[in-house]
């Protein structure tokens, strides 16, 4: 069975392949065209920030998914755990705002993390109506291991960049997504 690409794995499920095949021409028919160029011109796409950011993200995410598989973490799970680890008592609302996650989506994630024994809810110190999120001892141990793995994989995927280039790239990307 062919392996799915990372880009396809991150997409929402679509209609079945039978439905899709009925609406679109077969790939076999397209590739059998003898006048098809051997290389596809991506010049315009490569001039776009979004295209380049997406391609870079997919390169990193591919490695991330492989290396985080033993921990059972997707990128969003790791991000949520990281916020909880570095901000004990953080509220769900704060996490949603920081990571731009819809509250219903976070609720399910937090339930899974609690069920796995990684996160616990405690009454918030300054607002007794709110619940703060904390890592359990098991969650802290697993997060520490995953954080070391994340740091290692970041070094590996950024290996073609000098340390100064990496700092510059991160600063430039922040200018795009931060107000």
C-alpha positions in Angstrom: 0.0 0.0 0.0 1.5 3.4 -0.9 2.5 5.6 2.0 0.5 8.8 2.4 2.3 12.1 2.2 2.5 14.3 5.2 0.5 17.0 3.5 -2.3 14.4 2.8 -2.1 13.1 6.4 -2.7 16.6 7.8 -5.7 17.3 5.6 -9.3 16.7 6.6 -10.8 13.5 5.3 -12.4 13.9 2.0 -15.0 12.0 -0.1 -14.1 8.4 -0.9 -11.7 7.8 -3.7 -14.5 6.3 -5.8 -16.4 9.6 -5.7 -13.2 11.6 -6.3 -12.2 9.3 -9.2 -15.6 9.7 -10.9 -15.2 13.5 -10.8 -11.6 13.8 -11.9 -9.5 12.4 -14.7 -7.4 9.4 -13.9 -3.8 10.1 -13.1 -2.8 7.3 -15.4 -4.4 9.1 -18.3 -2.6 12.3 -17.4 0.8 10.7 -17.0 0.6 8.7 -20.2 0.6 12.0 -22.3 3.9 11.8 -24.2 4.1 15.6 -24.5 4.2 16.0 -20.7 7.3 18.0 -19.5 9.8 16.1 -17.4 10.0 18.9 -14.9 7.1 20.9 -13.5 7.7 24.7 -13.5 7.2 25.9 -9.9 8.8 29.3 -10.4 5.7 31.3 -9.5 4.8 29.1 -6.5 8.3 29.4 -5.2 8.0 33.2 -5.2 5.1 33.0 -2.7 5.6 33.1 1.1 2.8 30.8 1.8 4.0 28.1 -0.6 7.6 28.2 0.9 6.3 28.3 4.5 4.1 25.3 3.8 6.9 23.3 2.2 9.3 24.1 5.0 6.6 23.2 7.6 5.9 19.9 5.8 9.6 19.0 5.9 9.7 19.7 9.6 6.4 18.0 10.4 7.4 14.8 8.5 10.4 14.4 10.8 8.3 15.5 13.8 5.6 12.9 13.2 8.2 10.1 12.9 10.2 11.1 16.0 7.2 11.9 18.2 5.3 8.7 17.3 6.7 6.8 20.4 5.2 9.6 22.6 1.9 9.6 20.8 2.1 13.3 20.1 1.0 15.3 17.1 2.3 18.8 16.7 -0.7 20.4 18.4 -0.5 17.9 21.3 3.1 18.8 21.9 2.3 22.5 21.6 -0.5 22.2 24.2 1.8 20.2 26.6 4.6 22.7 26.1 2.3 25.6 27.1 1.1 23.7 30.2 4.7 22.6 31.1 6.1 26.2 30.9 2.9 27.9 32.3 1.6 25.6 35.1 -2.0 26.6 35.8 -2.6 28.0 32.3 -6.3 28.0 31.4 -7.9 26.4 28.4 -8.9 29.9 27.2 -5.3 31.1 27.4 -4.2 28.0 25.4 -6.9 28.6 22.7 -5.9 32.2 22.4 -2.2 31.5 22.2 -2.3 28.6 19.7 -5.4 29.9 17.8 -7.3 26.7 18.6 -11.1 26.6 18.7 -12.4 25.8 22.3 -14.3 22.7 21.2 -11.2 21.3 19.6 -9.1 21.9 22.7 -11.7 20.3 25.0 -11.3 16.9 23.2 -7.5 17.2 23.3 -7.4 18.0 27.0 -9.7 15.1 27.7 -7.4 12.7 25.9 -4.3 14.1 27.8 -6.1 13.7 31.1 -7.2 10.2 30.2 -3.6 9.4 29.3 -2.6 10.6 32.8 -0.4 13.4 31.5 -2.5 16.4 32.6 -4.5 17.3 35.6 -7.0 20.1 36.3 -6.7 22.1 39.5 -8.7 25.1 40.8 -7.0 28.2 39.5 -5.1 30.2 42.1 -6.7 33.6 41.3 -10.1 32.7 39.8 -11.8 29.9 41.8 -14.3 29.5 38.9 -11.6 28.6 36.4 -9.5 25.4 36.2 -5.8 25.5 35.6 -4.0 22.8 33.7 -0.9 21.2 35.1 1.3 18.3 34.0 1.1 15.2 36.2 4.4 13.7 37.3 4.1 11.2 34.4 3.2 14.0 32.0 6.3 16.0 33.1 8.6 13.0 32.6 7.1 12.2 29.1 7.2 15.9 28.2 10.8 16.3 29.2 11.7 13.3 26.9 9.6 14.7 24.1 11.1 18.2 24.5 14.6 16.8 24.2 13.5 14.9 21.0 11.9 18.1 19.6 15.2 20.0 20.2 17.2 17.3 18.5 14.9 17.1 15.5 14.9 20.9 15.2 18.7 20.8 15.0 18.6 18.0 12.4 16.0 19.7 10.1 17.7 23.1 10.4 21.1 21.6 9.7 21.4 23.3 6.3 21.1 26.7 8.0 23.8 28.5 10.0 22.9 29.5 13.6 22.5 33.1 12.4 20.3 32.1 9.5 18.1 30.1 11.8 17.7 33.1 14.1 16.9 35.4 11.2 14.4 32.9 9.7 12.5 32.5 13.0 12.5 36.3 13.4 11.2 36.9 9.9 8.5 34.2 10.3 7.3 35.8 13.6 7.0 39.1 11.8 4.5 37.4 9.4 2.2 35.8 12.0 2.5 38.1 15.0 0.5 41.3 14.9 
